[in-house]
Amino acid sequence: MQPPQLDKFKKYFGKGKKPSIQEIVREPTAGGIIYRRTKNDEIEILLIQDAKDRWTIPKGHIEEGETAVATARREIGEEAGLTDVDMLGWLGKIHFRYRRMDKLVLMTTQIYLVRAKGDTNSIQKEEWMNGIKWFKFNDALDAIEYEDIAKLMLKAKTKIREEKL
């Protein structure tokens, strides 16, 4: 039998203990930094707001037999409703680590530069999102929650300007 103090300790502190990590899972994903030009030729970036209110870019899991660029195109269509896009090249990859119950998830995301064409105002968010919005470039940089994505956004802006995209 355990001493009563230990029972009391477990009652208050035992419930929050996370299970130990039993498995490492690799999740390859792909997404895009999507931009458009305004009438004043300014660059705007499309961001989505996830269920935890963090602003980020559309991205998702690479399905079996699918290339990363095909995934990015598909996810942009699914998450933003944009299907008329130009895939302008690979910007880089970023790595996330997070815990899902007893698993350590290692996520690698391939990021592409994407130009939105056609009716870019007809964006539509998926049900799980809290928001979707075009931002002026500097406002998008301020809003983005992930430093690695912000760095790739700066790379994207340089590429857009240098290559006159």
Buried (B, 14 or more C-beta within 10 A) or exposed (E): EEEEEEEEEEEEEEEEEEEEEEEEEEBBBBBBBBBBBEEEEEBBBBBBBBEEEBBBBBBBBBEEEBEBBBBBBBBBBEBBBBBEBEBBEBBBBBEEEEEEEEBBBBBBBBBBBBBBEEEBEEBEBEEEBEEBBBBEBEBBBEBBBBEBBBBBBEBBBEBBEEEEB
